[in-house]
Amino acid sequence: MPATTPADLLADALAITAPEDRGRLPVLSSSLDLGTRATAVTGAVLHATSHGVYDARLDGRPVTTSLLNPGWTVYEHRLQVQSFDVTELVRTGGDRVQLDVTLAGGWWRGDLGFSGSPANYGEDLAFLAALEVTFTDGTVEYLRTDESWTSSLGPIELANLYQGQREDRRLAPTEPEPVRIVEIERSTLIPQASPPITRHESVAPQRIWSSPSGRTLVDFGQNLVGFLRFSVSGPAGTEITLRHAEVLEDEELGTRPLRGAAATDRIVLAGDPAGETFEPTLTFHGFRYAEVTGWPGDLTEQDIEAVVVGSDIRPTGTFESSHAGVNQLISNAIWSQRGNFLAVPTDCPQRDERLGWTGDIAAFAATAAFQFDVADFLHAWLLDLRAETAASPERVVPFVVPDLLKLVPRAADAEPSPSTPTAIWGDAAVWVAEALWSAYGDLERLREEYPGIALHLRSVEKALSPSGLWDTGFQFGDWLDPDASPHDPAAAKADKGVVATACLVRSARFAAEAARLLGEDADAAHWQRLAEDTLAAFTRAYVHEDGTITSDCATVYALAIAFDLLEAADRESAGARLAELVRAHDYRVSTGFAGTPFVTWALSGTGHVEDAYRLLLEEQCPSWLYPVSMGATTIWERWDSMLPDGSINPGEMTSFNHYALGAVADWIYQVVLGIRPAEPGYRRVQVQPVPGPGLEWVRGALDSPVGRIEVAWDKRADGMVHLDVRIPDGIPAEIITPEGAVHQVTGGRHSY
């Protein structure tokens, strides 16, 4: 029987590394002598993985267009093995094919972390591979990593995700040395599960100029994630330095938000008269602006480009409206997702962090699943979450997945790994799975994700106080409440117990639904009781006789309404109070991570549609459109990451590419545009647009698992709204027009 598992494919290979792999990056090499059989090759596949990231080339040609292979997973439990079809490279390589592999630290040994505390999985980098070549007679030859390989040092002196890449083209390869054999735990090997990291597009400069200090600055017009690429000719020894940043401050590169990340690439030219191309593919940066020094001659727009890099996820959603600001807001949410969906769903792509913070994706998962096909990407991440949670001493969902923080030598100001569960952040185990189930309806994948759901809820049950409330342990709460000090992002108006207990009801309800679907009847009954008991405790403790909810702020009403925690009378009064609070804040946002994804849902769901639209369309800070008015091209971490005077927020934690606060896009897609799944995976569709003031027309589409759904509406001079809908053939749909008429249809185009 042919080998089918990654462990089988690499069973006879040995993991190898350089004798000393600090300093210049090692290049590991070997060759396969095909002789006269080169013309008889019918197939060739390279199976490979690494501790660190690798760049593999056959006879100098890349074996794949993907980058930063094999990506980032929970290395202790899940290490991806990639398989690349290299048939044409082998066929055209002559009698002997040479395989060269450059190894870099990547996420394995990248000195990652933040607050000045680097973290690494291990000291040794490692490469494990087998080149499998099949011939016309059915025989197979292998080139496997083993002690026969050699190691030399190439021209790359540094490749670090935070610090950048440095290359000296004058450096000749060192003499080959024997490789060193190291260990990779074979039980961790899995087939590639997450989409590969690829180049998506290139972006040309919009402007090149000199700053007040005389520095050459380049504006690419879009905050993006990737690196710069150029070809240049210059004398040997010419050093070109590229620094990156998201914003300008005082007309210079604004690097303070990068904290400890240098985000700097350098190349020293060899002096090749034919020119030299530079593309630092072993790192990445989050940037809109670059500072270029050392360029020979005058730098022009034709000389340099930005390459956009991220995991290979397919765009699925579109949206356009009569309001340019809303259109830009949606564009910002899309670009933030593209930049932060790189190997794992990160919080930010630019500073010394770039971690898979669970709270951010818990807030954003539903939006993410409309904008792109994230079925594989987020499912793979949830399996990592499950593995990290099961392996933790307290079986608590970590703050970040993969849990790099457990490797960080503790700094005084660093958040510890959790010993008790945290709402929203821990609820990612449930909410991300819920978003994937709603968007794709894949029961087998839900089955794989369910143990992570159960682990989270069991940890929460242990943390509840005797009253049944989740008011114990550390909580982020309504993180980044705009009324909090920039130096104290956890100082929110919303009571943390109210937030956490509300989140538990939502999570327990979905856990009960998932258990029923999976035939886990005892679990289903258990989670249903937990939901009911928690709701009763919430009502007793936090919902008062006058209809107010403890801490009486927008977030607590938004959660209570959106999570359906209130009786009809209390729901009505909560909606009225929420609308009153929104008006009292002059339609400026007053919610943080907890409330922001749900506040417009709560307003429109209780009949306050005009208030929801006015909240969406407000441009004064804090608001969704304030960053747009300031020229943002991605979602900011803080409502005021940049202050109105153009200075950067003084808080240490300030990013200009953080998707969490863009979660309002889910409401825009489902309520403003009106495309909703009536059943998981859109097996039945509901179209229910809710027009409001400030938008004259809207159109958009979703490439769902059952086909393309299209919706467009526009307001007419006579006060009527014209609605056009297209449903995939054979798919049942319920279309609810703005005046409330309900139409049951199956497939086709429909106008009302």
C-alpha positions, 0 to 999 in steps of 0.5 A: 500500500502506498504511504498516505500519512505525513508520518509515513511519507517522511518515515525514512527521512531525518530532520536536519539542521546546520552545524551552527545556525545562528548568524547567516542563514543556512542553506541545506543541500543535496542532489538526486542523480537521475542519469539517463532516466531523467526523460522517463520521469512521470511525477515528482512530489516534494513532501516537506516541513520544518521547525522554522520556515523554509524556502526550497529550490530545485536547481535554483527555481522555487518549488512553490509560490507559497511563502513562510512555509509551513506556516504557524500551528501549535507546533507541539501538537500539529506540524503541517507537512506540505506536498508540492508537485515538482514534476516539471522542475525535475523533468527539466532539471537535467541528469542531476537535480539539486535541492537547496533549502534556506532555513529561517527562524519564522515563528519557531525561533523568532524571538517573538512576543512583546513587552520586551520578552522574546519567546521561542519554541526551541533552539534548533531549526530543522528541516524534514523532507522527501523528494519522491520521483516516479518513473514510467516503469512504476519505480520510485526514487527518493531524495530524503533528508539525512546525514548525507546532506551538506550545509553552507551559509548563504548571503542572508544575514538576518531574517526575522518576522519583527526585525526584517531581512538583511542580505549582503549579496557580496558574501560568497557561500561558505564551504559545505559542512556536514549537517546535524541530525535533530529531532522532530516529533513524528506524532505531530505531523499532519497534512497541510490544513491551513491555506498556504501563504501567498502573494496576492497582488502588488501595489505601486507607489502613489507618491515619493517625496522628501520629508522635512529631515531629508528622508525619502518617503514612499506612500503606497496609498493603502495600509497593507501586509507584505514587503517591498520588491525592486530591481536595481543596479548599483556599485558593489557595497551599496546598502539600501535600507527600507523602513516601514510604518503604517502612518506618518507623524510630524511628516516623518515615518511614525514608528513608535507604534511598532514598539520593539519591531524594527521592521527594517530590510537591508540589501548590500549590492554585489555590483552586478551590472545586469541588476539585482532583484530584492524580495525579502520573502522570509519576513513581512511587515504591516505598512503604508509608508516606507522610508528608503535610504541608500538608493543609487540615483533618484527613486521613481514610482517605476522602481519599487512596488509593495507585494501584498502577502497573506493566507490564500483565502478566496474573496466571497462578499461584495458591498457597495452603497451610495455612501462613500464613507461606508464603502471605505469602512467595508474596504477597511474591514476587508483589508484588515482581514487580508492583512491579519489572516496570515497563517493564523488570525492575528490581532495586528501585523506590524508591531512586536506582537502579531499573535492569534488573540482569541478575543479579536476573532471572536468578535470578527468571525461572522464578518470574516466568513462573509468577506472571504472563504475562511472555512479551512483557515478558521477550522484549522485554527480552531483545532489548534485552539482545541489542542492548546486548551486540552494541553494547558494545566487548567484546560482553559482557552489561552488568550492567544492561539498558538499560545506563544505567551506560555513561552514568554519569560514574564515581564512585569507588565505582561498579561499572564496566561490564563488560569481561569477562563475569560469571556469573549476571548475564551468564548472564541472556542464557541463563537468562531465555531458558531460562525463557521457552522452558520456560514458553511453548515459542515457537520463533520467539522463542527464535530471536530470543533465540539471538544474545544467548545466543551472544554471551554464551557467546563472551565467556565462552570468551575469558575462560576460563583455560588450565585451562578454568575460568571463574576470571578477571575480575570476579565478583559471585559468591554476592552478599549471602551472609548471613555477609558484612559489610553493607558488603561484599556480595561477600564470600561463602563460595563460591569465585567460580571454582566458582560461575562455572564451574558456571554456564557448564556450565548455560548451555552445555548450554541453548545446545546445546539451543537451537541443535539446536532452531533447526537450528544444528547446528555451534553445537549441537556447539560448545556441547555440547563447551564444556559437556563440557570445562567440566564436566571442568575443574570436576571436576578442579579443584573436586571432591575425592576425599573428595567435597567441593567447593572452599569447602565451603559450601551454595552450591557443593553446591546448584549442583553438584547442581541443575546436574547436575555430579556423578557418582552417588556424588559427587551422593549425598555432596554431597547429604549434605554439603549437608544437614549444612551446612544442619543445622549452620546451624540451618536458617537460610539461608547462601546468596546470589544464586547459591545461594538459587534452588537450595538447596531443589531440591538438598536435595529432589532428593537425598532430603533433603525434610525438610531442604528444608522445615525450611529453607523454614519457618525464621523466625529470621534469615536465612531466607525467613520472617524478613521475614514475621515482621517484617511484610514484604509484599514480598521484601527485598534483604537477609535482614536489611534490617531488624534484629530491633530494628526498625532498618534494616540499616546497609549503604548498599544496603538495599531492601525490595522486591527479588525475587531472594531470592524465587526459592525460589517456583519450587521451591514451585510445582514441587515443593511444589505439583508443577506442572512442564512436561514439555515446553516450553509445557506441551504435556505436563504433569508433576504431582509434588508432594512433601509434607513436614513443616510443610504439611498441605495445598496447592492452586494453579493455573497458567493455562498456554499450553495451559489451566488446570492445578490441583493440590491435596493434603492429608494425612489422619489415617491418614497418607495423602495425597489428591491432586486434579489437573485437566489441560486437555482433550487435554493429556497428563500424567504424574502421579507420586504422593507414594509414587512411582506413575506415572499417564499421563493425558490431560486431565480431573480425577484423584484419588489 
